[in-house]
Amino acid sequence: MKRAIATVSASIAAIALSAPPASAATVHFGFDEVCFVLASGEQLCSAEDGQYNYKEDRASGVVTYSVKVTNSSRLLSGGVEVDSRTVTSTAHAVVKDGESMAYHATYTTVFKATGTTCTYKDAWTVTLGEIRHLSYDVKCTS
């Protein structure tokens, strides 16, 4: 859990460092699907897209960050998809005068393999350095 928070926090920090000094519009990014042939002859394909936003209110000293990223990967054998995974993560942070006031993150992972689809959802909220909300859910269907 701490590793996940640190990972998303690092992502937000990177966005904060690259953000312009004043409010900015939402920035979209994406990487088209790329496929690699594995030693087994199967293909592994992946793609990613997302967006981030940075807003600064200099009068109040409040900065808000938002990021959403979706990463998809799939495994093909003989041109047929045999496995896939989609991970969508979001994070929202509010910082006042350089101090983290609130942070909320969610992860949704969808796995598909051999006729079964599983969805894992994870969410947490940290306010003034304390975990205020933590939840997760797993559901599978055939």
LINKAGI-V460767 format. One record per backbone hydrogen bond with DSSP energy under -0.5 kcal/mol. NH is the residue of the N-H (numbers start at 1). CO is the residue of the C=O. Records with the same first field share a line. If there is no record, write none. Layout:
NH=CO, CO
//
This chain:
5=1
6=2
7=3
8=4
9=5
10=6
11=7
12=8
13=9
14=10
15=11
16=12
17=13
18=14
19=15
24=54
27=52
28=26
29=50
31=48
34=46
36=44
38=36, 42
41=38
43=76
44=36
45=43, 74
46=34
47=72
48=31
49=70
50=29
51=68
52=27
53=66
55=64
57=62
58=56
61=57
62=57
63=95
64=55
65=93
66=53
67=91
68=51
69=89
70=49
71=87
72=47
73=85
74=45
75=83
76=43
77=80
80=77
82=75
83=75
84=112
85=73
86=110
87=71
88=86, 108
89=69
90=106
91=67
92=104
93=65
94=102
95=63
96=99
97=61
99=96
101=94
102=94
103=126
104=92
105=124
106=90
107=122
108=88
109=120
110=86
111=109, 118
112=84
113=116
114=82
116=113
117=141
118=111
119=139
120=109
121=137
122=107
123=135
124=105
125=133
126=103
127=130
128=101
130=127
132=125, 130
133=125
135=123
137=121
139=119
141=117
//
